[in-house]
Amino acid sequence: TGNYQKLISVGLDISKFAEDAFHSNQTQGRMFGNYYRVGFYGKLFEELDGKEYIYKVGAMTRLVDFTERLFKQFQDQLGVTIQTLPNKVKENLEINPDEHYMQIIAVDALPNVDRSKNKTKKVHIDKHVHIDQFVVEYPYNPNGGHPSEEVDEQWKQRIIYKTVRPFPYLVNRLYIHEVDISVKGPLECACDLITGRNIALQKELETIPPNTKTLQIILTGTILPQVNAGPLAILKYFLSREEEYHHEEIHTLREILREFVRLCDFALRLNSRLIDESQKEYQSVLNEQYAVLKQEAFNFSVIDSI
């Protein structure tokens, strides 16, 4: 008691931490790390043989760097050559019982929906806390052969890995105790693609201060014409054949597209305020293509007015 100088120092530290946390949530600039799913196959792995784990590593650790490091660690430890397995589901792998293999795949964390729903005010960190499910998706062809890039022929295999405990945890490796495999058809894939664009646009709109470079990358890939599965192609294909699909699925697509058109409008307005004279022509091209998208959205009753 009475050590006011120390209290001042502690108070200043707490103030700085709170300010950093506030700034991080505002800019969504905090880096939360990457996750990799690792499978071990081979008798010298002993208790690891046949098991799969999720590793959490630093945000700057790339897949190639993590793979190199982990292979070196186990090859030095076991004294054998470890082979790499391709990115296929376990049941489709060809494994020689006398050899040793590792399979390393980058996965995405699935936010804890229940935790987010229970909070009256959500912040950026909520999507990265209490994570125990991780997802990876692969292009898929139900008839075999190479996956198609056409809107009506795109399928995906979706794999969700569930760990015994959530991250963050005391250790950076957690055992996978459950695997859920499902297949998504063309309409679901289309909804996922548009939803992904919506998330990316929303993130750019919420970034403080705005990042012109990343905003324009998103706008270019979202609004400018694309050969196959762009948003405009998705809108025209599925909504011109809506009687072939369930009403609920088409309703979901319409809602996602309506939000997409709205976000594109806000993003274009933001970009117009950020650019200088040298990019006016680029802005004009974006506006023209957005007008085409908006007209088609109106034609198919996605929006009520132009």
Summary of the structure (lengths in Angstrom):
residues: 306
radius of gyration: 23.8
end to end distance: 68.2
largest distance: 77.1
contacts: 814
relative contact order: 0.09
helix: 52%
strand: 20%
